[in-house]
Amino acid sequence: MKKISVISVFFLLALAYPVATTASLTIEITKGVDNPTKIGISPITQDGAILPEDIGDIIEENLRRSGLFGPIPRKDMLSFPRSVKEVYARDWLILGVEYLLVGNALLHNGVYQITFSLIEVHSSRVAFTKVAKGSIGQLRDLAHHISDEVYLAVTGIPGAFSTRIAYVTAVALNGKTRFKLMVADADGAREKLLLESNHPIMSPSWSPDAKELVYVSFETGRPAIFRQKLSNANREQLTNFKGLNGAPSWSPDGRKLALVLSKDGNPEIYTFDLRSHKFARHTNHFAIDTEPCWSPDSKFLIFTSDRGGSPQVYKLELKTGKVNRLTFHGAYNARPRLAADGRTLVMIHKSEKQFHIATQDLVTGDLRVLTNTSLDESPTVAPNSAMLLYATKKNNKGVLAAVSLDAGVKFFLPSRQGDVREPAWSPK
């Protein structure tokens, strides 16, 4: 009885946040690096006219949000070159610009072709010239793609601007609570409703191809796990056992889900084969085992357990069933997530009576607390391992927040009105 009640408390805490009225995300940058790379982004136009989506402006905001770049204001630019041959380096050296992005768009049969170049201003070296194509409805996608190319060329790290995030909001309507599962671009734009329900929705997890989500819904009267396609909203219920059906996590190879079931009397870690629809049990302990996530090679599960007397993070080798404890700093470490490098563990760490986001190097054991907000929960790591999202409180309001894994960059993504929770960053 004690174990079930503790798990129930976890669910109740996750649901006990103020109700929202709307949920359109905005960006509030609070911290960047001390000396960001100064970059100029000349407007990308078609015959001198701004496109239906201002691609240059989207790129500028993407790079600014990363915290690593300091785009100069368009109003300060001395010229607006569209190609390398139109660039006069002195115009940009005067402004202290280190890199310059120029581009031009052509429209043919409803398809935009954008030729763009990145220039190192001091040496006048062209870092690259590339072409991207897309329809009018894909202009924002093209902007994210170009942002990724610039980020990679300057930092050596793949960008994550083309990725998406899933999250859950709650809406007050006629005295009742409506829960919404939403998907948006990584910058909060193009928000899309996937599911609306009078019942709580929790724990979204992306498929490796970013075309589907699994999540927990209480619409059947108890927690059940559903699978849903983003393209057509088709959904399938995967579990309906008595007790807990929770914390689904999609394996990187796309073949299985890890999940928590209490159908045999105690919360344990299972896997579910998406082809055979067969369940396999992987833990058998009197303690609470919960919150599984996968290693990048799909050979291990990382999970939370109180088998040592308090919530800590453990590693399970699926082939042998061997379990090892990973965390020893502090009396509370939970909700583990692994970065793509397989070495950086992200988790909720309790420090000085506050719940913060922390990382632990699984090779050296070094622990680093990344946040100074309170009641932090639900961390999710970008596929390039540069940033992570989490849910927290700001001015007594639930918001999403982001922090770089070196804690040098921070920003918030609050909704314009209301609260938002349970973020999940897409793998691509």
N, C-alpha and C positions, 0 to 999 in steps of 0.2 A: 504493500500500500504506500509506503513512504516513497519508493522509487517513482511510482506512477504520479504521485502528487507533485514531486519535484519537476518532472517533465511537463506536467500541466501548467505549473507556474511559468516555465520557459515560454510556453505558447501564450499565456495570458499577458506576460510582460511585452511580448512582441506585438500584441494587438492593442495594448492600452495606450494609444496615442490620440491626440485631439483630432477631431473630425474636420475635414477640409471642405471647402465649397468649390474650388477649382484647382487645377493642378498643372499649370503651364510653367515649365522650368525656366529659370533665369540664371545668369552667371554673375557671381560676385568674387572677383579675384582679391585675395587678402595678402598673399605673399609670393614673391618671385625671387629669383637669384639676384645677388647683389649687382652683378655686371652682365645683364642680358645682352645677347648678340643683337646689335642694332641692324635692322633690316628695312629696306624700302620695298614696298609692293605697289608697283605702278598699276593703275586701273587696267584690267583686262577687258577690252572692248571689241565690238564688231564695227569696223569702219568708224571708230571714234565714239560710238554710242555704247553706253552701259547696257549690259545684257539684262534680260528679265530678272535674273538673280545676280546681284553684284558679287561676282566671284572673288574679286580682289578684297572686298570687305570681309567676306567669310574667311578667306585665308588669313587675313590680318588678325581677326578675332581668334581663330584656331591657334595661331602661333603665340599670340599674347597669352592665351589661357594656359599654354604649356609652362609659362613662367620663365622659359629659357630665352625668349626673344622679346625685343623691344621695338615693335614696328613704329616707324615715324608717321606722324599724322599726314594725311593726304594734302591738307592745306599748306604744309610746309615744303612740299616738293616744288622744285624749280622747273621740272619738266615731267612729261608723262610718256616715256618711250614705250613702244609696243614690241620692239625687237632689239636684238643685240646691236645692230648697226645704227640704231637711233640713240644709243646710250653715250652720253658725254660724262666720263668719270668725274670730272671736276665738280659737276652739279651735285654729286653724291658725296664726294670727299668733303666738301664744305659742310655737309650735314652730319659727318661722322659715320656714314652708313658703311657697314662691313660687307653686307650682301644686298643684292638687288634682284628682284623677281620681275620679269617683264613677260607679257604674253599678248596674243592677238587671236581673235575668234573668227572663223568663217562658217557660214551656214549653207548647207547644201542638202536638198531633199529632206528637210526637217532634222538633220543631224548637225550638231555643232562640232567643229574640229578646232581645238585650242592648241596652238603651238606656244610653249612656254620655256623660258630659259632662266637659269640662276647664274648670277655673275658675282665673282669675288671682286669687289670694287677696287681695292688697293692695287691688286696685280692685273686687273682687267681680264682675269682668266674666266672663261665660261665653264662653270662646274658641270652643267649639263644643258642640253636642249632636247625636249621631249614633246610628244603629241598625245593628247587625250581626246576621246570622242564620246558624245552622248547627246540624247535628245533634250528638249527644253525642260522636261520633267526630271532630268538627271544633272542639271547644272550644279545643284548643291553637292551631289556626289562627286562631280568633277572637281569642285573646290576642295572637298575633303581629300581627294586623291592627290591633287597638286600639293596640298599642305603636307601630306605624308612624304612626298618626294623631297620637299625642301627640308623637312625635319631630319630625314635619313641622311641627306647629303651633308648637312651641317653638323649633326650630332653623332652620326654613325649608328643610330638606333632607329629601327622601323617606327614610323608614326602609327598612332591609333585613332586618328581623326575620322577614318572611314568606318569605325566600329559603331555599335549601338548599345544602348542600355535598356534594361527592363526594370520596372519598379512597380510598387503598389501604392495606391492612394485610397483615401476614404472620403466620401462626399455625404453631406447632410441634406436630406430631401424629405420634406414633410414629416420631420421628426424621426426618420429612419436613417440608418447608415447604409450607403451604397459603396461597395468596394470595387476598385477598378485596377485591372492589370494593364499597364501601359508599356509601350516601346517607343523610344525616341533615338535620334542621332546622339552621338556622344556629347554634343554641345547643347542638348535639350531641345533642338528644333525638330520639326515634323513629328510631333507627338501623335501616337496612334493608339486607339483603344482596342485591346484584344478581348477583354472579358469584363463584364459588369455584373455584379451579384449583390444580393442582400446579405451574403455570407462571407466571412473572412477568406482572403486569398493570401498565400504565403509562399516563400522559398522558391522563386522562379530560378530555373537553371537552363542554360542554352545548350542546344545540340552543337556538335563540333562544326557543322556547316552553317550555323547561325540561321537556319531555316525553321527551327522548331523550338518550343519551350516545354519544359515540364514544370509543374507547380503543384502546390497543395491547395485544395478548395474544400470548404466545409459545407457545400451546398447539399450534400447527401445526409446531413445531420451529424456527421463525424468527419474527421480529416480523411481525405482521399486524394490520391495522386492522379493528375490528368496530364495528357500529352496533347499539344496543340500546334498546328501548322500556322505560320505567319501569313502565308500567301492566300489561303482561303478560309482560315479560322476553323477548319475541321478539327475536332477534338475527340479524344478517346480516354475513357477512364481506365486506369491501369490497376488500381488497388481498391478494395472495399472491405478490408478485414476489420474485425472489431478491434477497438483500441486505437493505437497510434499508427498512422500511415504518413510518414513525414520525411523532411529533409532530403528530397531527391537531388542527385548529382549525376550529370551525364558524363560517361567516360570519354576521354579524349579520342579513343578509337571508334566511338559511336555505337558500340555494340551493346553496352549495358548501362543500367542505372545503379548507383548505390543509393540506399534508402534505409530508413529506420522503421521497423515494425515491432509491435508488441503482441502480435497474434498468438505467440506461444507463452505469454504471461509476463514477459520482461522486455523492455526496449533493447533491441539488438540490431546489429548491422547486417543487412542483407544486400545481395545484388539481384538484379532482375534482367534476364536476357531478353532483349527487345525482339528477337526473332522467334525464339521458342516459347516465350512468355513463362519461363520457369524461374522460380526463386531459389537462391542458394544462401544459406545462413553462414555467416563468417565469424560471429562472436557468440560466446556462450558463457556469460558471466553474470553474477548476481547484481553487479553495479549497472548504472545507466550508461549505455553506449549510444552515442548520437552524433549528428552533424558530420557525416562522412564527406570527404572530397578525395579526388583521385590524384595520383602522381602523374606527371606528363606522359610516362610510358605505359600507363594503365596497369602496372604490375602491383601497385601498393594503394592502400587506402589510408588516409589520415583522418582521425576522428577524435571526438571529445569523450572522455569517460571520467567518472568519479571513483573508479576502482582503487585509486590510491588514497582515497579519503577526501579529495577535493577535485573539482573539474580541472583536468589536465589534458594535454594533447598526446595521442599515441599513434604509432605507425603499425599497420597490419600488412604483412606480405601475403598476398592472395594465394600463391602457390603452396606455401607451407603452413599458413595460419599463424606464423610467429608474430608476436606483438611486442613492440618496444616502446617505452615512454620517451617522448621527445622534449618535454618542457619541465624545468625544475625551478625556474625563477618565479617566486610568488605563489600565492595560494589559489589563484584563479587564472586559468588560460583556457580559452574556448573559441568556438566557431572558426576552426582553422581553414586556411586557404593557401595553396601553394602557388608561387609565381612560376612562370613558364620555365625558368632555369632549374626548377626542381630542388633548389637549394634554399630559397628564401621562403620562410614560413610566415604568413600573416595571420594575426589572431586578435581576439579581444583579451586584453591583459588588465587585471585589476591592480591599481597602484594608488596608495593613499586614499582608499575608499572610493576611488573613481574608476570607471571602466573606460579604457583608452585603446586605441589601435596600436599594436606593436608588431615588430618583425623580429624573427630569430634566424640567425645563420645556422643552418643544420650541420655545417662542417665545423665551425668554430664554437658554436653555442652562444655567440654574442647576441644579447637582447637589446633592442632599441625601441623606445616609446616614441611614436610619430606625432601624436595629437595631444592637444591640451584642452579640447572640448570635453563635455561630460556626457555620460550615458551613450557612449559610442557603441555601435553594433553593426552586424551584417557586412563585414568587409568583402570586397570583390576586386580582383586585380586585373588591370588592363593586359591585353595579350602581349604587349611589348615590355611588360614588367617595369614600366617607368612610373606609373601612377596607380593609385587604388581609390575606389569609391567606398563610402560607408554612410550609414545613417546616424544622425546625431540630433542634438537640440541646439537651437539658437533663438534667443529671446522667447523661450518657452514654446517654441514651434519646431516641429519635426522637419528637418531638411536633409538633403544629401550633401556630403562634403567630399572633397578630393584632396589627396596629399601625395606627393612624390615619395618614393621609397627611401630617399635620403632626407626627407622632411624639409627640403629647400623650397618647395612650391606647394601652395595651398589655395583652394578656392571653394566656394559654396555653390550649390545648385538648388536654391529654394524654389518652391512653387510661388506664383504671384500671390496666391491666397491659399492658406491651408497647409497640410502636412504631406510628407511623402516618405516611404520606407522601403525596405527589402530590395536594394539595388542588386542587379546582376549585369556584369559587363560582358558583352558578346566576345567570342574567341576570334572573330575576324570581321 
